[in-house]
Amino acid sequence: MRKYYEEEFAQNSRNSKRTWKLINDIFGKTTPSSFPQRLKVDGRVYSSTKLIADELNHGFVTSAQSNLTPSGPNKNTDTNTKKYLLPRQTNCIFLSPTTPEEILTLLNGLDSKNHVVTMVFLCAL
């Protein structure tokens, strides 16, 4: 049995659908064979596949919305994502290695009428 799965995994290494089917076979998991025929929500029974899909979608959407808004079941949910971000670094500079040629290229590209370059030191350490 083990050899069979080793060969199947090797043959289907680029087929993720088949790989997951093999994994589920090993663990004895089966997938439902069909879409539900009926769905009961708040006492109403739905049998149309479109209505069932709409009700399932509505349930997922309203569940997510109620969990993300302060008026939902969890009033302690904080939806202000900015408070989790670090403050902006406005007074910083990023340095990376460069060459004298790169600096000269940048300086030569400056518009001499609008920029004043007082002194440039190129140092090689």
Stockholm file with secondary structure:
# STOCKHOLM 1.0

chainA/1-125         MRKYYEEEFAQNSRNSKRTWKLINDIFGKTTPSSFPQRLKVDGRVYSSTKLIADELNHGFVTSAQSNLTPSGPNKNTDTNTKKYLLPRQTNCIFLSPTTPEEILTLLNGLDSKNHVVTMVFLCAL
#=GR chainA/1-125 SS CHHHHHHHHHHTTTCHHHHHHHHHHHTTCCCCSSCCSCEEETTEEECSHHHHHHHHHHHHHHHHHHHHSTTSSCTTCCCCGGGGSCCCCCSCCCCCCCCHHHHHHHHHTSCTTTCCCCCCCCCCC
#=GC SS_cons         CHHHHHHHHHHTTTCHHHHHHHHHHHTTCCCCSSCCSCEEETTEEECSHHHHHHHHHHHHHHHHHHHHSTTSSCTTCCCCGGGGSCCCCCSCCCCCCCCHHHHHHHHHTSCTTTCCCCCCCCCCC
//
